Amino acid sequence: MKYSGSEYTATEKVDRSIRRKMNDLVLVTGTKYAIYPTLITTYGLVSNSYAGNIQSVVTMDDLFV
C-alpha cells in the first residue's frame, strides 16, 4: 500500500512491478483467465504512458456514492 495526497502517478517502476506480479500469478496458479489490475485510490490516477496497464481505477467517490 502507498499513500498519496493527490492523484497517483504510475511510473516505469510501478508498471514493471504490476507486470511482474501478473506474470507470477499466472505461473503460480496456472490460470487461463484474464487478470485485470485495479487501483484503489482516494484521488484517482494521473493519465500517462504507464497508466495504461491499470485496467480500472476505484476512487473514494465510487465507494461512497
C-alpha positions as CSV (number, residue, x, y, z in Angstrom):
1,M,0.0,0.0,0.0
2,K,1.1,3.5,-0.8
3,Y,-0.2,6.9,0.3
4,S,-0.6,9.8,-2.0
5,G,-2.0,13.2,-1.1
6,S,-3.0,13.8,-4.7
7,E,-3.6,11.8,-7.9
8,Y,-1.4,8.7,-8.0
9,T,1.3,8.8,-10.8
10,A,2.3,5.4,-12.2
11,T,6.0,5.2,-13.0
12,E,8.1,2.8,-15.0
13,K,9.0,1.0,-11.8
14,V,5.3,0.6,-10.8
15,D,4.5,-0.6,-14.3
16,R,7.2,-3.3,-14.2
17,S,6.1,-4.3,-10.7
18,I,2.5,-4.8,-11.8
19,R,3.5,-6.8,-14.9
20,R,5.8,-9.0,-12.8
21,K,3.1,-9.7,-10.3
22,M,0.6,-10.5,-13.0
23,N,3.1,-12.9,-14.6
24,D,3.9,-14.5,-11.2
25,L,0.1,-15.0,-10.6
26,V,-0.3,-16.8,-13.9
27,L,2.8,-19.0,-13.2
28,V,1.8,-20.0,-9.7
29,T,-1.9,-20.5,-10.2
30,G,-1.9,-21.7,-13.9
31,T,-5.0,-19.6,-14.5
32,K,-6.2,-19.2,-18.1
33,Y,-8.5,-16.3,-17.1
34,A,-7.7,-12.6,-17.8
35,I,-6.2,-10.6,-15.0
36,Y,-7.5,-7.1,-14.5
37,P,-5.2,-4.9,-12.4
38,T,-7.3,-2.5,-10.3
39,L,-6.1,0.6,-8.4
40,I,-8.0,1.6,-5.3
41,T,-7.1,5.2,-4.6
42,T,-8.5,8.3,-2.9
43,Y,-7.9,10.8,-5.6
44,G,-7.5,8.9,-8.9
45,L,-4.8,8.2,-11.3
46,V,-2.7,10.6,-13.5
47,S,-3.1,9.6,-17.1
48,N,0.4,8.9,-18.6
49,S,2.1,6.3,-20.7
50,Y,2.4,3.9,-17.7
51,A,-1.2,4.2,-16.5
52,G,-2.4,2.1,-19.4
53,N,-1.5,-1.2,-17.7
54,I,-4.1,-0.5,-14.9
55,Q,-7.4,-1.6,-16.2
56,S,-9.7,0.1,-13.7
57,V,-9.5,2.7,-11.0
58,V,-11.8,2.8,-8.0
59,T,-11.8,6.2,-6.2
60,M,-13.3,7.4,-2.9
61,D,-16.2,8.8,-4.8
62,D,-17.0,5.4,-6.3
63,L,-17.0,3.9,-2.8
64,F,-19.2,6.5,-1.1
65,V,-21.9,7.2,-3.7
